[in-house]
Amino acid sequence: MSEISRTDVEHLAKLAHISMTEAELEKMAGELAVIVDSVRSVSEAVSGEVPATSHPLPLTNVFREDEVGHVFTAEQSLLNAPDAEAGRFKVPAILDEE
């Protein structure tokens, strides 16, 4: 078991302004000890030979090359616009600018 004791839990509870009963202190000490022991065993299993992983499967870059496809002219783009002005889409103002 780890070095987490009931006294440690009581001290931490006092620092966090958490009131705990005797039974809760005992239970929490046991639970924290299990957590600390689990972290310790995982830390021992990791060696310098094992590379860190961020994903269980290797990932490859799936980007494709950019290719220029069909391009509309400005006139074609504005053909079905509800309103246009000076070769641009005209939209209602949403900001009050003075």
N, C-alpha and C positions, 0 to 999 in steps of 0.2 A: 504494500500500500504506500501511498505517497505521504508526504509530510503535512498534509492539510489536517489540522486538528479542529476540534470543537471550539477551542479558544481563538484560533485564527478566524473561523467563521463568525464568532461573536464579535471580534474586533472589526471585521469588515462590515458587519451589519450595523454596528454602532457608527462607523464612519459614514455609511450610506443612510443613516437615520431610518433604519428598518427595524421594527420591533419583531422579535422572533421568540417563540416559546422554546423550552428546553428540548422538546421532541423535534421541532423544526431545525434547531441547531444541530442536533445529532444526525438527522436525516440529511441535511445539506452538507455536512462534513463528509459523510459517506459518498454522496453523489459527486461532490467536487473531487474527492480522492480518486474515484473511478475515472473521471474526465482527465485529470492530470496524468494518471497512469496510462490512459489510452494515448494521449499526446506523446508521452515519453516513449511508448513502444513503437509508435509510428516514426518518431524521430530517430530511434535506434535502427530501424529498418532501412532508412535512407542512407545511402553511402555516396561518396563522391563519384562513383562510377555510373550511377543512375542519373540520366539527364532529367531535368525538370520538364514536366509536360503540362500543357495548357489544354490539351484536347486528347482524348483516348485514341483517335484515329489520325493518321497524317493527313494534312490538308494541302491541297495544291491550288495554285492561282488559276481561276477559271475565266479570267478576263479575255475578251476577244479584241482583235484589232478594230479600230474605228474605220468604218467605211462610209463614204458619203453616198447617200441614196437619193431618191427623188427629192428635189428641193422646190418648194413653191415660191413664186415671185411675190413681191409685196402686194401687187394687185390681186393675185389669186387668193392670198391669205385674207385680204380685206373684203373679198367678194360677198361673203355671207355675214359679214359683221353687222350688228344692228346699227352701229354708228361709227363713222371714221372721220378723221380730220387730218390733213397734211400728211397722208400716207401712214397714219397710225390709228390704232384702235382708240376710240373715244369712250371713256367710262365716266360714270357719275363721280363727282368729287366726294370724298369721305372725310376730308380734313378741312377745317375752316382756316383758310390762310388769308391774312389781311395784308 
